Each structure stands twice: as C-alpha cells, then as structure tokens.
Amino acid sequence: MSDQPAPVDTARQQLDPRTADAVRSHAARTRANADQYAAVLEDIATQGLPSEEDCTPWEELREAQLARLAAQRPAAA
C-alpha cells in the first residue's frame, strides 16, 4: 500500500470533507489494529505460545465483552 493519494478519477463521486475524514479515521484505526495483531503474531513466532496459566479463557473474555456491550446499550423502557 502506498502513502501517496490515489489519482483523482473524475468519474468518481467525491465525498464531502467530513465523510472523507471519517473514512481516513476508520482506515487509520484499521491499520493500527492490524499492526497490533501483527506484533502479537511476531511475538508468538519469536517467544512461542504463552503458558496456559498466563492466558484468560475465551469464555471469560466473551462474558466480559458482553457485559461491556450491555452496559453501553440503553435500558429498555
């Protein structure tokens, strides 16, 4: 992927500046997440897998995430 902006194609519909900024922001977050994921994989390749005692069971992670999502959701009337 290049850091250079793509050439402007006049046949394309241009985005308004706020939408374009939102798309760039989403791309930056996606890139950062991919970099973090790649760093974890590189660490595993270098150091090996962590011991089972150092890991959190996926069920606990799932329940914690569901609780966070439920807390963000507005209460039903």
NORGIQUI-V587312 format. One record per residue. RES is the residue in one small letter. OMEGA is omega in whole degrees, -180 to 180 (NA if undefined). Layout:
RES&OMEGA, RES&OMEGA
//
This chain:
m&-177, s&175, d&180, q&177, p&179, a&177, p&-178, v&176, d&-175, t&179, a&-179, r&176, q&-179, q&177, l&174, d&-174, p&180, r&178, t&178, a&177, d&179, a&178, v&177, r&179, s&178, h&178, a&180, a&178, r&179, t&179, r&180, a&178, n&179, a&178, d&179, q&178, y&179, a&179, a&178, v&179, l&177, e&178, d&178, i&179, a&-178, t&-172, q&-174, g&-180, l&176, p&178, s&-179, e&-180, e&-179, d&-176, c&175, t&178, p&-176, w&179, e&178, e&178, l&179, r&-178, e&178, a&179, q&178, l&177, a&178, r&180, l&179, a&180, a&180, q&-176, r&178, p&-178, a&177, a&-179, a&NA
//
